[in-house]
Amino acid sequence: MRLYYVKSGRRTQIASWGGRVTSDEWHELRVDAYGDLLEVYWDAQRVIQQRDATFSRAGRIGLWLKADSFTEFDDLQVASLVSGNR
């Protein structure tokens, strides 16, 4: 799994995690952003914790998958995290 940002049409990798992703099973993927701190959770376990100050304001999200994968998303949610609710 890799975490990227895209700016001015250029994709830049922020961090990665090399854990096992099993086929034919549902998994939970969660990304929390607190200022410049990004935390990625896989099945409720934090697998990435990285700081990146590229974007200082709220913006957009995107999900990108390799062409050779088959992936379904269910219950995609985007919510504002209030400072101090961490």
N, C-alpha and C positions, 0 to 999 in steps of 0.2 A: 504494500500500500504506500502511496506517495501523496504528499500534500504539496500543492502548487499554488502560486498566484499567477494571474495573467494581467499584464500591464502593457499598454500600447501594443497589443497583439503578440506579445512575447511571453511564453510560459517559463516560469522559473521555479525550480524545486526548492521548497522550504525545509522539508524533513521527510523521512521515510521510516517504514517499519517492515521487517521481513518475516512476520509471523505467518502461520499457516491459515489459509482460507479454504474451508472445506466446501465441496460441491453439494448440491441438492439439500441444503439446509438454510434456514433463515438465520441471519445474524443481525445484531444491532450495531449500527455505526452512528456515533455522535461526535460532533465537533463543537466545542465551546470556545468563544473568544472573549477575553477580558482585556480590553485595551490592546496591547501588543502581545499578550500571552495567548497562544493557541494550544488547546488540549484536544487530542483525538482519542476517543474511546472505542474499543472493539469488544462487543459482548460484555459491556460494563467494566472493562479493564482499561485503564489509561495506557496507551501504547506510544503516544507521542506527546511531548511537552516541549514547545519551542516558542521563542520570542521572535516576532517579525514586525517591524514598524513601517512597512511599506505603505499601508493604508491607515489613516488616522480617523476616518469617519466611517459610519455604516455605509454599506453598499449592496452588492449583489453576491449571490452564490451560484455555483455551477457544479454539476456532476459530470465527470468525464470518464468514459470506460474504453478500454482497449477494444478494437474491432473483433478480436477473437473470443470475447467473453459474452456470456448470456447472463444478464443481471436484471432483477426486478426490484423496484422500490415500492414500499407500502408505508403509508402514514408519514410522508415527508413533512416536517414541521420546521418553521423558522420563527424564533421568538427572541425578543429583546431581553437581554440579561441585565437586570438592575444591579448596579454596583453594590456590593455587600451581600448579595444573595448566593455567593459562591459556597 
